Amino acid sequence: MMVTTTENIPGREAKEVLGIVFGCCVQMKHIGKDLRAAGRTIIGGESKPYTELMEEARRTAMQRMIDDAKNLDADAVICMRFATAQTMGSAAEIIAFGTAVKTH
């Protein structure tokens, strides 16, 4: 499955637009990692546990979007984007979305 943030795929033409596809993941913070990350607010720097948490959520959301596109029999997703929101104090939501297309 080709996934791109662009409107076009070089060498391929979108023959049919199948619709908007989504993938969502709400990731919760682990209390132990949350306590370690709180220490980072004092000394600064990257919070590797939070970075890993967001990377995992992004991969999960993207895979769910791809699965949604496959259910429409798409062979590509164009104009793919991510959005994020804090759903509550200890959780973050990542949404992957784009346009499912047939290119052959």
Phi and psi restraints in degrees (range 20) as a CNS / XPLOR table:
assign (resid 1 and name C) (resid 2 and name N)
       (resid 2 and name CA) (resid 2 and name C) 1.0 -82.2 20.0 2
assign (resid 2 and name N) (resid 2 and name CA)
       (resid 2 and name C) (resid 3 and name N) 1.0 129.2 20.0 2
assign (resid 2 and name C) (resid 3 and name N)
       (resid 3 and name CA) (resid 3 and name C) 1.0 -126.7 20.0 2
assign (resid 3 and name N) (resid 3 and name CA)
       (resid 3 and name C) (resid 4 and name N) 1.0 128.7 20.0 2
assign (resid 3 and name C) (resid 4 and name N)
       (resid 4 and name CA) (resid 4 and name C) 1.0 -142.1 20.0 2
assign (resid 4 and name N) (resid 4 and name CA)
       (resid 4 and name C) (resid 5 and name N) 1.0 152.5 20.0 2
assign (resid 4 and name C) (resid 5 and name N)
       (resid 5 and name CA) (resid 5 and name C) 1.0 -87.7 20.0 2
assign (resid 5 and name N) (resid 5 and name CA)
       (resid 5 and name C) (resid 6 and name N) 1.0 -6.0 20.0 2
assign (resid 5 and name C) (resid 6 and name N)
       (resid 6 and name CA) (resid 6 and name C) 1.0 -89.7 20.0 2
assign (resid 6 and name N) (resid 6 and name CA)
       (resid 6 and name C) (resid 7 and name N) 1.0 165.8 20.0 2
assign (resid 6 and name C) (resid 7 and name N)
       (resid 7 and name CA) (resid 7 and name C) 1.0 -79.7 20.0 2
assign (resid 7 and name N) (resid 7 and name CA)
       (resid 7 and name C) (resid 8 and name N) 1.0 -21.5 20.0 2
assign (resid 7 and name C) (resid 8 and name N)
       (resid 8 and name CA) (resid 8 and name C) 1.0 -129.9 20.0 2
assign (resid 8 and name N) (resid 8 and name CA)
       (resid 8 and name C) (resid 9 and name N) 1.0 155.9 20.0 2
assign (resid 8 and name C) (resid 9 and name N)
       (resid 9 and name CA) (resid 9 and name C) 1.0 -114.0 20.0 2
assign (resid 9 and name N) (resid 9 and name CA)
       (resid 9 and name C) (resid 10 and name N) 1.0 116.9 20.0 2
assign (resid 9 and name C) (resid 10 and name N)
       (resid 10 and name CA) (resid 10 and name C) 1.0 -53.4 20.0 2
assign (resid 10 and name N) (resid 10 and name CA)
       (resid 10 and name C) (resid 11 and name N) 1.0 130.5 20.0 2
assign (resid 10 and name C) (resid 11 and name N)
       (resid 11 and name CA) (resid 11 and name C) 1.0 83.1 20.0 2
assign (resid 11 and name N) (resid 11 and name CA)
       (resid 11 and name C) (resid 12 and name N) 1.0 -3.8 20.0 2
assign (resid 11 and name C) (resid 12 and name N)
       (resid 12 and name CA) (resid 12 and name C) 1.0 -131.1 20.0 2
assign (resid 12 and name N) (resid 12 and name CA)
       (resid 12 and name C) (resid 13 and name N) 1.0 149.7 20.0 2
assign (resid 12 and name C) (resid 13 and name N)
       (resid 13 and name CA) (resid 13 and name C) 1.0 -123.7 20.0 2
assign (resid 13 and name N) (resid 13 and name CA)
       (resid 13 and name C) (resid 14 and name N) 1.0 132.3 20.0 2
assign (resid 13 and name C) (resid 14 and name N)
       (resid 14 and name CA) (resid 14 and name C) 1.0 -69.8 20.0 2
assign (resid 14 and name N) (resid 14 and name CA)
       (resid 14 and name C) (resid 15 and name N) 1.0 113.6 20.0 2
assign (resid 14 and name C) (resid 15 and name N)
       (resid 15 and name CA) (resid 15 and name C) 1.0 -89.6 20.0 2
assign (resid 15 and name N) (resid 15 and name CA)
       (resid 15 and name C) (resid 16 and name N) 1.0 -27.3 20.0 2
assign (resid 15 and name C) (resid 16 and name N)
       (resid 16 and name CA) (resid 16 and name C) 1.0 -150.4 20.0 2
assign (resid 16 and name N) (resid 16 and name CA)
       (resid 16 and name C) (resid 17 and name N) 1.0 130.7 20.0 2
assign (resid 16 and name C) (resid 17 and name N)
       (resid 17 and name CA) (resid 17 and name C) 1.0 -91.1 20.0 2
assign (resid 17 and name N) (resid 17 and name CA)
       (resid 17 and name C) (resid 18 and name N) 1.0 123.0 20.0 2
assign (resid 17 and name C) (resid 18 and name N)
       (resid 18 and name CA) (resid 18 and name C) 1.0 -97.5 20.0 2
assign (resid 18 and name N) (resid 18 and name CA)
       (resid 18 and name C) (resid 19 and name N) 1.0 -19.2 20.0 2
assign (resid 18 and name C) (resid 19 and name N)
       (resid 19 and name CA) (resid 19 and name C) 1.0 134.0 20.0 2
assign (resid 19 and name N) (resid 19 and name CA)
       (resid 19 and name C) (resid 20 and name N) 1.0 176.7 20.0 2
assign (resid 19 and name C) (resid 20 and name N)
       (resid 20 and name CA) (resid 20 and name C) 1.0 -82.4 20.0 2
assign (resid 20 and name N) (resid 20 and name CA)
       (resid 20 and name C) (resid 21 and name N) 1.0 136.4 20.0 2
assign (resid 20 and name C) (resid 21 and name N)
       (resid 21 and name CA) (resid 21 and name C) 1.0 -120.7 20.0 2
assign (resid 21 and name N) (resid 21 and name CA)
       (resid 21 and name C) (resid 22 and name N) 1.0 150.0 20.0 2
assign (resid 21 and name C) (resid 22 and name N)
       (resid 22 and name CA) (resid 22 and name C) 1.0 -133.0 20.0 2
assign (resid 22 and name N) (resid 22 and name CA)
       (resid 22 and name C) (resid 23 and name N) 1.0 155.2 20.0 2
assign (resid 22 and name C) (resid 23 and name N)
       (resid 23 and name CA) (resid 23 and name C) 1.0 -144.5 20.0 2
assign (resid 23 and name N) (resid 23 and name CA)
       (resid 23 and name C) (resid 24 and name N) 1.0 135.1 20.0 2
assign (resid 23 and name C) (resid 24 and name N)
       (resid 24 and name CA) (resid 24 and name C) 1.0 -131.4 20.0 2
assign (resid 24 and name N) (resid 24 and name CA)
       (resid 24 and name C) (resid 25 and name N) 1.0 145.8 20.0 2
assign (resid 24 and name C) (resid 25 and name N)
       (resid 25 and name CA) (resid 25 and name C) 1.0 -146.3 20.0 2
assign (resid 25 and name N) (resid 25 and name CA)
       (resid 25 and name C) (resid 26 and name N) 1.0 127.0 20.0 2
assign (resid 25 and name C) (resid 26 and name N)
       (resid 26 and name CA) (resid 26 and name C) 1.0 -106.9 20.0 2
assign (resid 26 and name N) (resid 26 and name CA)
       (resid 26 and name C) (resid 27 and name N) 1.0 117.5 20.0 2
assign (resid 26 and name C) (resid 27 and name N)
       (resid 27 and name CA) (resid 27 and name C) 1.0 -108.2 20.0 2
assign (resid 27 and name N) (resid 27 and name CA)
       (resid 27 and name C) (resid 28 and name N) 1.0 130.4 20.0 2
assign (resid 27 and name C) (resid 28 and name N)
       (resid 28 and name CA) (resid 28 and name C) 1.0 -95.6 20.0 2
assign (resid 28 and name N) (resid 28 and name CA)
       (resid 28 and name C) (resid 29 and name N) 1.0 147.4 20.0 2
assign (resid 28 and name C) (resid 29 and name N)
       (resid 29 and name CA) (resid 29 and name C) 1.0 -80.3 20.0 2
assign (resid 29 and name N) (resid 29 and name CA)
       (resid 29 and name C) (resid 30 and name N) 1.0 143.6 20.0 2
assign (resid 29 and name C) (resid 30 and name N)
       (resid 30 and name CA) (resid 30 and name C) 1.0 -86.1 20.0 2
assign (resid 30 and name N) (resid 30 and name CA)
       (resid 30 and name C) (resid 31 and name N) 1.0 131.9 20.0 2
assign (resid 30 and name C) (resid 31 and name N)
       (resid 31 and name CA) (resid 31 and name C) 1.0 -57.3 20.0 2
assign (resid 31 and name N) (resid 31 and name CA)
       (resid 31 and name C) (resid 32 and name N) 1.0 -38.7 20.0 2
assign (resid 31 and name C) (resid 32 and name N)
       (resid 32 and name CA) (resid 32 and name C) 1.0 -65.3 20.0 2
assign (resid 32 and name N) (resid 32 and name CA)
       (resid 32 and name C) (resid 33 and name N) 1.0 -44.0 20.0 2
assign (resid 32 and name C) (resid 33 and name N)
       (resid 33 and name CA) (resid 33 and name C) 1.0 -67.3 20.0 2
assign (resid 33 and name N) (resid 33 and name CA)
       (resid 33 and name C) (resid 34 and name N) 1.0 -34.3 20.0 2
assign (resid 33 and name C) (resid 34 and name N)
       (resid 34 and name CA) (resid 34 and name C) 1.0 -64.6 20.0 2
assign (resid 34 and name N) (resid 34 and name CA)
       (resid 34 and name C) (resid 35 and name N) 1.0 -39.7 20.0 2
assign (resid 34 and name C) (resid 35 and name N)
       (resid 35 and name CA) (resid 35 and name C) 1.0 -67.2 20.0 2
assign (resid 35 and name N) (resid 35 and name CA)
       (resid 35 and name C) (resid 36 and name N) 1.0 -41.5 20.0 2
assign (resid 35 and name C) (resid 36 and name N)
       (resid 36 and name CA) (resid 36 and name C) 1.0 -64.5 20.0 2
assign (resid 36 and name N) (resid 36 and name CA)
       (resid 36 and name C) (resid 37 and name N) 1.0 -40.5 20.0 2
assign (resid 36 and name C) (resid 37 and name N)
       (resid 37 and name CA) (resid 37 and name C) 1.0 -65.8 20.0 2
assign (resid 37 and name N) (resid 37 and name CA)
       (resid 37 and name C) (resid 38 and name N) 1.0 -32.9 20.0 2
assign (resid 37 and name C) (resid 38 and name N)
       (resid 38 and name CA) (resid 38 and name C) 1.0 -61.1 20.0 2
assign (resid 38 and name N) (resid 38 and name CA)
       (resid 38 and name C) (resid 39 and name N) 1.0 -34.4 20.0 2
assign (resid 38 and name C) (resid 39 and name N)
       (resid 39 and name CA) (resid 39 and name C) 1.0 -63.6 20.0 2
assign (resid 39 and name N) (resid 39 and name CA)
       (resid 39 and name C) (resid 40 and name N) 1.0 -29.9 20.0 2
assign (resid 39 and name C) (resid 40 and name N)
       (resid 40 and name CA) (resid 40 and name C) 1.0 -65.0 20.0 2
assign (resid 40 and name N) (resid 40 and name CA)
       (resid 40 and name C) (resid 41 and name N) 1.0 -26.5 20.0 2
assign (resid 40 and name C) (resid 41 and name N)
       (resid 41 and name CA) (resid 41 and name C) 1.0 -67.0 20.0 2
assign (resid 41 and name N) (resid 41 and name CA)
       (resid 41 and name C) (resid 42 and name N) 1.0 -22.7 20.0 2
assign (resid 41 and name C) (resid 42 and name N)
       (resid 42 and name CA) (resid 42 and name C) 1.0 -84.5 20.0 2
assign (resid 42 and name N) (resid 42 and name CA)
       (resid 42 and name C) (resid 43 and name N) 1.0 -46.4 20.0 2
assign (resid 42 and name C) (resid 43 and name N)
       (resid 43 and name CA) (resid 43 and name C) 1.0 -98.3 20.0 2
assign (resid 43 and name N) (resid 43 and name CA)
       (resid 43 and name C) (resid 44 and name N) 1.0 -12.5 20.0 2
assign (resid 43 and name C) (resid 44 and name N)
       (resid 44 and name CA) (resid 44 and name C) 1.0 82.0 20.0 2
assign (resid 44 and name N) (resid 44 and name CA)
       (resid 44 and name C) (resid 45 and name N) 1.0 177.2 20.0 2
assign (resid 44 and name C) (resid 45 and name N)
       (resid 45 and name CA) (resid 45 and name C) 1.0 101.8 20.0 2
assign (resid 45 and name N) (resid 45 and name CA)
       (resid 45 and name C) (resid 46 and name N) 1.0 175.9 20.0 2
assign (resid 45 and name C) (resid 46 and name N)
       (resid 46 and name CA) (resid 46 and name C) 1.0 -73.9 20.0 2
assign (resid 46 and name N) (resid 46 and name CA)
       (resid 46 and name C) (resid 47 and name N) 1.0 141.6 20.0 2
assign (resid 46 and name C) (resid 47 and name N)
       (resid 47 and name CA) (resid 47 and name C) 1.0 -95.2 20.0 2
assign (resid 47 and name N) (resid 47 and name CA)
       (resid 47 and name C) (resid 48 and name N) 1.0 95.4 20.0 2
assign (resid 47 and name C) (resid 48 and name N)
       (resid 48 and name CA) (resid 48 and name C) 1.0 -59.7 20.0 2
assign (resid 48 and name N) (resid 48 and name CA)
       (resid 48 and name C) (resid 49 and name N) 1.0 -39.8 20.0 2
assign (resid 48 and name C) (resid 49 and name N)
       (resid 49 and name CA) (resid 49 and name C) 1.0 -59.8 20.0 2
assign (resid 49 and name N) (resid 49 and name CA)
       (resid 49 and name C) (resid 50 and name N) 1.0 -39.6 20.0 2
assign (resid 49 and name C) (resid 50 and name N)
       (resid 50 and name CA) (resid 50 and name C) 1.0 -71.5 20.0 2
assign (resid 50 and name N) (resid 50 and name CA)
       (resid 50 and name C) (resid 51 and name N) 1.0 -36.5 20.0 2
assign (resid 50 and name C) (resid 51 and name N)
       (resid 51 and name CA) (resid 51 and name C) 1.0 -62.2 20.0 2
assign (resid 51 and name N) (resid 51 and name CA)
       (resid 51 and name C) (resid 52 and name N) 1.0 -45.5 20.0 2
assign (resid 51 and name C) (resid 52 and name N)
       (resid 52 and name CA) (resid 52 and name C) 1.0 -62.7 20.0 2
assign (resid 52 and name N) (resid 52 and name CA)
       (resid 52 and name C) (resid 53 and name N) 1.0 -40.3 20.0 2
assign (resid 52 and name C) (resid 53 and name N)
       (resid 53 and name CA) (resid 53 and name C) 1.0 -60.4 20.0 2
assign (resid 53 and name N) (resid 53 and name CA)
       (resid 53 and name C) (resid 54 and name N) 1.0 -45.6 20.0 2
assign (resid 53 and name C) (resid 54 and name N)
       (resid 54 and name CA) (resid 54 and name C) 1.0 -70.2 20.0 2
assign (resid 54 and name N) (resid 54 and name CA)
       (resid 54 and name C) (resid 55 and name N) 1.0 -37.5 20.0 2
assign (resid 54 and name C) (resid 55 and name N)
       (resid 55 and name CA) (resid 55 and name C) 1.0 -63.4 20.0 2
assign (resid 55 and name N) (resid 55 and name CA)
       (resid 55 and name C) (resid 56 and name N) 1.0 -42.2 20.0 2
assign (resid 55 and name C) (resid 56 and name N)
       (resid 56 and name CA) (resid 56 and name C) 1.0 -64.2 20.0 2
assign (resid 56 and name N) (resid 56 and name CA)
       (resid 56 and name C) (resid 57 and name N) 1.0 -43.9 20.0 2
assign (resid 56 and name C) (resid 57 and name N)
       (resid 57 and name CA) (resid 57 and name C) 1.0 -63.7 20.0 2
assign (resid 57 and name N) (resid 57 and name CA)
       (resid 57 and name C) (resid 58 and name N) 1.0 -39.6 20.0 2
assign (resid 57 and name C) (resid 58 and name N)
       (resid 58 and name CA) (resid 58 and name C) 1.0 -63.6 20.0 2
assign (resid 58 and name N) (resid 58 and name CA)
       (resid 58 and name C) (resid 59 and name N) 1.0 -46.2 20.0 2
assign (resid 58 and name C) (resid 59 and name N)
       (resid 59 and name CA) (resid 59 and name C) 1.0 -61.6 20.0 2
assign (resid 59 and name N) (resid 59 and name CA)
       (resid 59 and name C) (resid 60 and name N) 1.0 -41.9 20.0 2
assign (resid 59 and name C) (resid 60 and name N)
       (resid 60 and name CA) (resid 60 and name C) 1.0 -64.6 20.0 2
assign (resid 60 and name N) (resid 60 and name CA)
       (resid 60 and name C) (resid 61 and name N) 1.0 -46.3 20.0 2
assign (resid 60 and name C) (resid 61 and name N)
       (resid 61 and name CA) (resid 61 and name C) 1.0 -62.3 20.0 2
assign (resid 61 and name N) (resid 61 and name CA)
       (resid 61 and name C) (resid 62 and name N) 1.0 -42.3 20.0 2
assign (resid 61 and name C) (resid 62 and name N)
       (resid 62 and name CA) (resid 62 and name C) 1.0 -64.7 20.0 2
assign (resid 62 and name N) (resid 62 and name CA)
       (resid 62 and name C) (resid 63 and name N) 1.0 -42.6 20.0 2
assign (resid 62 and name C) (resid 63 and name N)
       (resid 63 and name CA) (resid 63 and name C) 1.0 -63.3 20.0 2
assign (resid 63 and name N) (resid 63 and name CA)
       (resid 63 and name C) (resid 64 and name N) 1.0 -39.2 20.0 2
assign (resid 63 and name C) (resid 64 and name N)
       (resid 64 and name CA) (resid 64 and name C) 1.0 -66.0 20.0 2
assign (resid 64 and name N) (resid 64 and name CA)
       (resid 64 and name C) (resid 65 and name N) 1.0 -36.0 20.0 2
assign (resid 64 and name C) (resid 65 and name N)
       (resid 65 and name CA) (resid 65 and name C) 1.0 -64.6 20.0 2
assign (resid 65 and name N) (resid 65 and name CA)
       (resid 65 and name C) (resid 66 and name N) 1.0 -43.5 20.0 2
assign (resid 65 and name C) (resid 66 and name N)
       (resid 66 and name CA) (resid 66 and name C) 1.0 -61.2 20.0 2
assign (resid 66 and name N) (resid 66 and name CA)
       (resid 66 and name C) (resid 67 and name N) 1.0 -42.9 20.0 2
assign (resid 66 and name C) (resid 67 and name N)
       (resid 67 and name CA) (resid 67 and name C) 1.0 -62.0 20.0 2
assign (resid 67 and name N) (resid 67 and name CA)
       (resid 67 and name C) (resid 68 and name N) 1.0 -39.6 20.0 2
assign (resid 67 and name C) (resid 68 and name N)
       (resid 68 and name CA) (resid 68 and name C) 1.0 -61.3 20.0 2
assign (resid 68 and name N) (resid 68 and name CA)
       (resid 68 and name C) (resid 69 and name N) 1.0 -42.7 20.0 2
assign (resid 68 and name C) (resid 69 and name N)
       (resid 69 and name CA) (resid 69 and name C) 1.0 -65.7 20.0 2
assign (resid 69 and name N) (resid 69 and name CA)
       (resid 69 and name C) (resid 70 and name N) 1.0 -40.6 20.0 2
assign (resid 69 and name C) (resid 70 and name N)
       (resid 70 and name CA) (resid 70 and name C) 1.0 -62.8 20.0 2
assign (resid 70 and name N) (resid 70 and name CA)
       (resid 70 and name C) (resid 71 and name N) 1.0 -35.1 20.0 2
assign (resid 70 and name C) (resid 71 and name N)
       (resid 71 and name CA) (resid 71 and name C) 1.0 -63.9 20.0 2
assign (resid 71 and name N) (resid 71 and name CA)
       (resid 71 and name C) (resid 72 and name N) 1.0 -23.3 20.0 2
assign (resid 71 and name C) (resid 72 and name N)
       (resid 72 and name CA) (resid 72 and name C) 1.0 -91.7 20.0 2
assign (resid 72 and name N) (resid 72 and name CA)
       (resid 72 and name C) (resid 73 and name N) 1.0 2.0 20.0 2
assign (resid 72 and name C) (resid 73 and name N)
       (resid 73 and name CA) (resid 73 and name C) 1.0 67.4 20.0 2
assign (resid 73 and name N) (resid 73 and name CA)
       (resid 73 and name C) (resid 74 and name N) 1.0 31.3 20.0 2
assign (resid 73 and name C) (resid 74 and name N)
       (resid 74 and name CA) (resid 74 and name C) 1.0 -78.4 20.0 2
assign (resid 74 and name N) (resid 74 and name CA)
       (resid 74 and name C) (resid 75 and name N) 1.0 156.0 20.0 2
assign (resid 74 and name C) (resid 75 and name N)
       (resid 75 and name CA) (resid 75 and name C) 1.0 -117.1 20.0 2
assign (resid 75 and name N) (resid 75 and name CA)
       (resid 75 and name C) (resid 76 and name N) 1.0 3.1 20.0 2
assign (resid 75 and name C) (resid 76 and name N)
       (resid 76 and name CA) (resid 76 and name C) 1.0 -159.9 20.0 2
assign (resid 76 and name N) (resid 76 and name CA)
       (resid 76 and name C) (resid 77 and name N) 1.0 156.8 20.0 2
assign (resid 76 and name C) (resid 77 and name N)
       (resid 77 and name CA) (resid 77 and name C) 1.0 -125.6 20.0 2
assign (resid 77 and name N) (resid 77 and name CA)
       (resid 77 and name C) (resid 78 and name N) 1.0 123.6 20.0 2
assign (resid 77 and name C) (resid 78 and name N)
       (resid 78 and name CA) (resid 78 and name C) 1.0 -110.9 20.0 2
assign (resid 78 and name N) (resid 78 and name CA)
       (resid 78 and name C) (resid 79 and name N) 1.0 163.9 20.0 2
assign (resid 78 and name C) (resid 79 and name N)
       (resid 79 and name CA) (resid 79 and name C) 1.0 56.2 20.0 2
assign (resid 79 and name N) (resid 79 and name CA)
       (resid 79 and name C) (resid 80 and name N) 1.0 36.4 20.0 2
assign (resid 79 and name C) (resid 80 and name N)
       (resid 80 and name CA) (resid 80 and name C) 1.0 -69.8 20.0 2
assign (resid 80 and name N) (resid 80 and name CA)
       (resid 80 and name C) (resid 81 and name N) 1.0 138.6 20.0 2
assign (resid 80 and name C) (resid 81 and name N)
       (resid 81 and name CA) (resid 81 and name C) 1.0 -140.1 20.0 2
assign (resid 81 and name N) (resid 81 and name CA)
       (resid 81 and name C) (resid 82 and name N) 1.0 162.0 20.0 2
assign (resid 81 and name C) (resid 82 and name N)
       (resid 82 and name CA) (resid 82 and name C) 1.0 -116.5 20.0 2
assign (resid 82 and name N) (resid 82 and name CA)
       (resid 82 and name C) (resid 83 and name N) 1.0 146.9 20.0 2
assign (resid 82 and name C) (resid 83 and name N)
       (resid 83 and name CA) (resid 83 and name C) 1.0 -133.5 20.0 2
assign (resid 83 and name N) (resid 83 and name CA)
       (resid 83 and name C) (resid 84 and name N) 1.0 152.8 20.0 2
assign (resid 83 and name C) (resid 84 and name N)
       (resid 84 and name CA) (resid 84 and name C) 1.0 -140.5 20.0 2
assign (resid 84 and name N) (resid 84 and name CA)
       (resid 84 and name C) (resid 85 and name N) 1.0 152.5 20.0 2
assign (resid 84 and name C) (resid 85 and name N)
       (resid 85 and name CA) (resid 85 and name C) 1.0 -153.8 20.0 2
assign (resid 85 and name N) (resid 85 and name CA)
       (resid 85 and name C) (resid 86 and name N) 1.0 152.3 20.0 2
assign (resid 85 and name C) (resid 86 and name N)
       (resid 86 and name CA) (resid 86 and name C) 1.0 -92.3 20.0 2
assign (resid 86 and name N) (resid 86 and name CA)
       (resid 86 and name C) (resid 87 and name N) 1.0 115.5 20.0 2
assign (resid 86 and name C) (resid 87 and name N)
       (resid 87 and name CA) (resid 87 and name C) 1.0 -83.9 20.0 2
assign (resid 87 and name N) (resid 87 and name CA)
       (resid 87 and name C) (resid 88 and name N) 1.0 -28.6 20.0 2
assign (resid 87 and name C) (resid 88 and name N)
       (resid 88 and name CA) (resid 88 and name C) 1.0 -161.0 20.0 2
assign (resid 88 and name N) (resid 88 and name CA)
       (resid 88 and name C) (resid 89 and name N) 1.0 176.3 20.0 2
assign (resid 88 and name C) (resid 89 and name N)
       (resid 89 and name CA) (resid 89 and name C) 1.0 -54.7 20.0 2
assign (resid 89 and name N) (resid 89 and name CA)
       (resid 89 and name C) (resid 90 and name N) 1.0 -31.4 20.0 2
assign (resid 89 and name C) (resid 90 and name N)
       (resid 90 and name CA) (resid 90 and name C) 1.0 -115.7 20.0 2
assign (resid 90 and name N) (resid 90 and name CA)
       (resid 90 and name C) (resid 91 and name N) 1.0 19.3 20.0 2
assign (resid 90 and name C) (resid 91 and name N)
       (resid 91 and name CA) (resid 91 and name C) 1.0 -140.6 20.0 2
assign (resid 91 and name N) (resid 91 and name CA)
       (resid 91 and name C) (resid 92 and name N) 1.0 147.9 20.0 2
assign (resid 91 and name C) (resid 92 and name N)
       (resid 92 and name CA) (resid 92 and name C) 1.0 -127.6 20.0 2
assign (resid 92 and name N) (resid 92 and name CA)
       (resid 92 and name C) (resid 93 and name N) 1.0 141.8 20.0 2
assign (resid 92 and name C) (resid 93 and name N)
       (resid 93 and name CA) (resid 93 and name C) 1.0 -110.1 20.0 2
assign (resid 93 and name N) (resid 93 and name CA)
       (resid 93 and name C) (resid 94 and name N) 1.0 133.5 20.0 2
assign (resid 93 and name C) (resid 94 and name N)
       (resid 94 and name CA) (resid 94 and name C) 1.0 -117.2 20.0 2
assign (resid 94 and name N) (resid 94 and name CA)
       (resid 94 and name C) (resid 95 and name N) 1.0 132.2 20.0 2
assign (resid 94 and name C) (resid 95 and name N)
       (resid 95 and name CA) (resid 95 and name C) 1.0 -121.5 20.0 2
assign (resid 95 and name N) (resid 95 and name CA)
       (resid 95 and name C) (resid 96 and name N) 1.0 128.0 20.0 2
assign (resid 95 and name C) (resid 96 and name N)
       (resid 96 and name CA) (resid 96 and name C) 1.0 -106.3 20.0 2
assign (resid 96 and name N) (resid 96 and name CA)
       (resid 96 and name C) (resid 97 and name N) 1.0 134.8 20.0 2
assign (resid 96 and name C) (resid 97 and name N)
       (resid 97 and name CA) (resid 97 and name C) 1.0 -149.1 20.0 2
assign (resid 97 and name N) (resid 97 and name CA)
       (resid 97 and name C) (resid 98 and name N) 1.0 155.8 20.0 2
assign (resid 97 and name C) (resid 98 and name N)
       (resid 98 and name CA) (resid 98 and name C) 1.0 -173.2 20.0 2
assign (resid 98 and name N) (resid 98 and name CA)
       (resid 98 and name C) (resid 99 and name N) 1.0 -172.0 20.0 2
assign (resid 98 and name C) (resid 99 and name N)
       (resid 99 and name CA) (resid 99 and name C) 1.0 -107.6 20.0 2
assign (resid 99 and name N) (resid 99 and name CA)
       (resid 99 and name C) (resid 100 and name N) 1.0 120.7 20.0 2
assign (resid 99 and name C) (resid 100 and name N)
       (resid 100 and name CA) (resid 100 and name C) 1.0 -80.1 20.0 2
assign (resid 100 and name N) (resid 100 and name CA)
       (resid 100 and name C) (resid 101 and name N) 1.0 133.3 20.0 2
assign (resid 100 and name C) (resid 101 and name N)
       (resid 101 and name CA) (resid 101 and name C) 1.0 -137.9 20.0 2
assign (resid 101 and name N) (resid 101 and name CA)
       (resid 101 and name C) (resid 102 and name N) 1.0 160.1 20.0 2
assign (resid 101 and name C) (resid 102 and name N)
       (resid 102 and name CA) (resid 102 and name C) 1.0 -105.8 20.0 2
assign (resid 102 and name N) (resid 102 and name CA)
       (resid 102 and name C) (resid 103 and name N) 1.0 133.2 20.0 2
assign (resid 102 and name C) (resid 103 and name N)
       (resid 103 and name CA) (resid 103 and name C) 1.0 -113.5 20.0 2
assign (resid 103 and name N) (resid 103 and name CA)
       (resid 103 and name C) (resid 104 and name N) 1.0 -2.9 20.0 2
